[in-house]
Structure formats: structure tokens, C-alpha cells
Amino acid sequence: MDNEEEAQWMAVIAKSLAVLAMHSSELGNSEMMTKAEFLEGLGLSRNAVASMLGTSTDSLRVMSSRKKKKGSKRGKSKKS
């Protein structure tokens, strides 16, 4: 087995373990962004995460941006 083939198999194994860890941690039924953050926290690229979750990198980027904006509005009063 050459280095390139070994690297490809290691990537497959890592992604498989990440999915198993996600399901074991009871994130299997969570929102997509929660799953994406978990998988990215394990070191997977956003492109790999999007592929694993059946969505696009742009979709994950937009969801992440919306989540950050929503979180930043907590505790602030509206000014008219």
C-alpha cells in the first residue's frame, strides 16, 4: 500500500469514526448546524462535513452566520 492510498483510507476511517461519535453523543437527531459544529470540532473540513450531512458548504456558511447573528442579539433591547 503506497502513501497516497494509505492517506485515503485514513480519511475514510476518520470520517466514519466521526459519524459514529456523533450518533453516540446523541446528536443524531439534532439540528444540522449542531452536527456540523461537532464534526468541525473533530477536525473535519467544512467541505467534508457538508458532504457527510448532505448539504453544501455555502448552506453551512449561511446557517453559521445566522446562528452567530441570532446569538449576538440576546440581552439587547430594541431601539426604535
N, C-alpha and C positions, 0 to 999 in steps of 0.2 A: 504494500500500500504506500503510495507516494504522499508527500506532504499536503498537496492540494486536495487529494481525495480524503485524507485524514481530517483536514480542516472542515471540509464539507460535512462529514459525518459528525464531527464535534458540534457543529452548528445545529444539525438536526436533533442531536441528543439534548443540547442546551434548551432549544425551543420546546421540545417535548416535556422536559422536566419543568420548565416554566409554566406550561399549561397545567400539568399535574399539580404543581404547587398552588396555582390559582384556584383550582377546583377543591383542593384540600383545605384551603383557607376560607372556604365558604363564600368566595367571590363569584362563584359560578352563576348566580342569579342576580348579581349586582349590575349597576349601570355600566355602560360601555366605558365611560371615562374613568371610572374607578378601576376597572380591569386594566385599562391602558396605563394608568399611573403605576399600578402594581407591577405590570410587566416591564415598563420602562425602568422602574426602580431596581429590577433584577438585572438591568444592563442591556436589555434588548433595544435595538434601534426603533425609532418610531415607524419606519417603513416595515420592519418585521412585525411589529405589534399590529399595525393596520391590516396587514395580510392575515395574521392569525385571527383577528376579530372580524374579518370580512368587510372592511371599510377602507377608506383612502386616508392617506397621510393628511390631506387637506381637511378632511372631515374631523380628524382628531385635533388638528391645529385649531380649528374654529371652536370645537367643543371646549378645548382647554382655555381658549381666550374668553369664552362666555362664562366659564366657571370662575375664572380669576376676577372678571368684572363683577359677577354676582357676589362673590365673597368680599370684595372691597367696599360694597355698599352697605354692609351690615353695620348697624350702630350709627349711621349718619342720618340726620334729619333732612327732609326735603325742603328746599327753599324755592319759593315761587317767585 
